Amino acid sequence: MGSGTRAGRLTLAGALLAGGTAAVVGLAACGSSSTSTGSAASSAAASMSATGPATASFSGEGPSSLASMAASAVASAASAAASSASAAAAFASSAAAGTAAIKAAATAALANVQGSGNAVADVGLTGLNRDRTGGLYAAIVTITNRTGSTASFAVRVDFVDGSGKVVDSDVVGAADLAAGQKAQPVAFSTKPSELNLVPRVAKAQRY
């Protein structure tokens, strides 16, 4: 074989060798780049997992906040109801204070009264705002002794609904009221406020 032919073969082999080396280098470079990219992605994911999602752009209240607000509203409503019940009890106690004996005497005086009694004209009613009574229906019963001598009075106040039905009643009185004098006991009902009751004089007796 001639020297020219061998030289050509050597040149071809060198070229192939050089090309293979370049290919290997290129593959290595690609592998290195892929590994680097994967590492970066893993790092980003880990960072997101550690810090959680950004919430700066969120709006509205979170579940725990809404639950707290609801609980607060329920507590406020319960507190208001308890306060109203307490106010009603306090008013009823105050209105009835010291009148047990008078009420008993008035109830007895009305027991045998026929019709509306002999003193309806001597009695007037003034409704009380329920803001002052803890929500109870109540009325000031103004009793005036129009006679010339001392007298006692017994009054039954009915509380009626819109149809005129008597839902509740209360008895008040005035003992030994001097001539020309007035007394102002309070009649009230403890029935539910949603019944829309109106007070009226059912019976009034002077004795």
C-alpha positions in Angstrom: 0.0 0.0 0.0 1.4 3.4 -0.8 2.3 6.1 1.6 -0.4 8.4 0.1 -3.1 5.9 0.9 -1.9 5.4 4.4 -1.8 9.0 5.0 -5.3 9.4 3.8 -6.6 6.7 6.1 -4.8 8.3 9.0 -6.3 11.6 8.2 -9.8 10.0 8.1 -9.3 8.2 11.4 -8.2 11.4 13.0 -11.2 13.2 11.8 -13.5 10.5 13.1 -11.7 10.5 16.4 -12.0 14.2 16.7 -15.7 14.1 15.8 -16.4 11.4 18.4 -14.6 13.4 21.1 -16.6 16.4 20.3 -19.8 14.4 20.5 -18.9 13.0 23.9 -18.1 16.5 25.1 -21.4 17.8 23.7 -23.3 15.0 25.5 -21.6 15.7 28.7 -22.4 19.3 28.4 -26.1 18.5 27.7 -26.2 16.2 30.7 -24.7 18.8 32.9 -27.2 21.4 31.7 -30.2 19.0 32.4 -28.9 18.2 35.8 -28.5 21.9 36.6 -32.1 22.7 35.4 -33.6 19.9 37.5 -31.8 21.1 40.6 -33.1 24.6 40.1 -36.7 23.4 39.7 -36.3 21.2 42.8 -35.0 24.2 44.8 -37.9 26.4 43.6 -40.4 23.8 44.6 -38.8 23.4 48.0 -38.8 27.1 48.5 -42.5 27.4 47.7 -43.4 24.5 50.0 -41.4 26.0 52.9 -42.9 29.5 52.6 -46.4 28.7 51.4 -48.4 30.7 48.8 -48.3 34.4 48.7 -51.5 35.8 50.3 -50.9 39.6 49.9 -53.4 39.7 47.0 -56.1 37.6 48.8 -59.3 39.4 49.7 -62.2 38.7 52.2 -62.0 37.0 55.6 -60.6 33.6 56.3 -62.7 30.8 57.6 -61.4 31.2 61.2 -62.1 34.9 61.1 -65.7 34.4 59.8 -66.3 31.7 62.5 -65.1 34.1 65.2 -67.4 36.9 63.9 -70.4 34.5 63.9 -69.7 33.4 67.4 -69.4 37.0 68.5 -72.8 37.8 66.9 -74.4 34.9 68.7 -72.9 35.9 72.0 -74.1 39.5 71.5 -77.6 38.4 70.8 -77.6 36.1 73.8 -76.3 38.9 76.0 -79.0 41.3 74.7 -81.8 38.7 75.4 -80.5 38.2 78.9 -80.3 41.9 79.5 -83.8 42.4 78.3 -85.1 39.6 80.5 -83.3 41.0 83.4 -84.8 44.5 82.8 -88.3 43.0 82.5 -87.9 41.2 85.8 -86.6 44.3 87.5 -89.5 46.4 86.2 -92.1 43.8 87.3 -90.5 43.5 90.7 -90.5 47.3 91.1 -94.1 47.7 89.9 -95.3 45.0 92.4 -93.2 46.1 95.3 -95.3 46.7 98.5 -98.6 46.1 96.7 -99.3 42.5 97.5 -101.7 43.3 100.3 -103.4 46.0 98.2 -103.7 43.7 95.2 -105.2 40.9 97.4 -107.8 43.4 98.8 -108.6 44.7 95.4 -109.0 41.2 94.0 -111.4 40.3 96.8 -113.4 43.5 96.2 -113.9 42.7 92.5 -114.9 39.1 93.1 -118.6 39.8 93.4 -118.8 42.9 91.2 -121.4 42.6 88.4 -120.6 44.4 85.1 -117.9 46.9 85.0 -118.3 48.3 88.5 -119.1 51.7 90.0 -115.8 53.6 89.4 -114.9 53.1 85.7 -115.3 56.9 85.2 -112.7 57.5 88.0 -109.9 55.5 86.2 -107.7 56.3 83.3 -104.8 54.4 81.5 -101.6 55.7 80.2 -99.5 53.2 78.2 -95.8 52.9 79.1 -93.1 52.8 76.4 -91.7 49.3 76.4 -88.1 50.7 76.4 -88.9 51.6 80.0 -90.4 48.2 81.0 -87.9 45.7 79.7 -90.3 44.9 76.8 -93.4 44.3 79.0 -96.8 45.7 78.1 -97.7 48.1 81.0 -99.9 51.0 81.8 -100.1 53.6 84.5 -103.5 53.3 86.1 -104.6 56.8 87.3 -107.3 56.5 90.0 -109.0 59.7 91.2 -111.2 59.7 94.2 -114.0 62.1 93.1 -116.1 61.6 96.2 -116.1 63.8 99.3 -114.7 61.1 101.6 -112.0 58.5 101.9 -112.4 55.4 99.7 -110.5 52.4 98.4 -110.5 51.3 94.8 -110.0 48.1 92.9 -109.3 48.0 89.2 -108.9 45.1 86.8 -106.9 45.9 83.6 -107.3 43.5 80.6 -104.6 43.2 78.0 -106.3 42.4 74.6 -104.9 41.5 71.2 -105.9 42.9 67.8 -109.0 40.8 67.7 -110.2 42.0 71.1 -109.4 38.7 72.8 -108.3 39.0 76.4 -104.8 37.5 76.6 -103.8 38.6 80.1 -105.2 40.6 83.1 -103.8 42.4 86.1 -105.4 43.8 89.3 -104.3 47.0 91.0 -105.8 49.1 93.7 -105.6 52.1 96.0 -106.4 51.8 99.7 -107.8 54.6 101.8 -107.5 57.3 99.1 -108.5 60.7 100.5 -111.2 62.8 98.8 -109.8 64.5 95.7 -106.6 62.6 95.7 -105.0 60.4 93.0 -103.1 57.1 93.0 -101.1 55.8 90.1 -100.3 52.0 90.4 -98.9 50.2 87.4 -100.7 47.2 85.7 -98.6 45.0 83.4 -98.6 41.8 81.4 -95.8 39.2 81.2 -97.0 37.7 78.0 -94.7 37.7 74.9 -94.2 41.1 73.4 -94.9 39.9 69.8 -98.6 39.6 70.7 -99.2 43.4 70.4 -101.4 43.8 73.4 -103.4 46.8 74.4 -104.6 47.6 78.0 -108.1 48.5 78.8 -110.1 49.0 82.0 -112.3 45.9 82.5 -113.7 46.7 86.0 -113.3 49.4 88.5 -114.9 49.4 92.0 -115.0 51.9 94.7 -115.5 50.5 98.2 
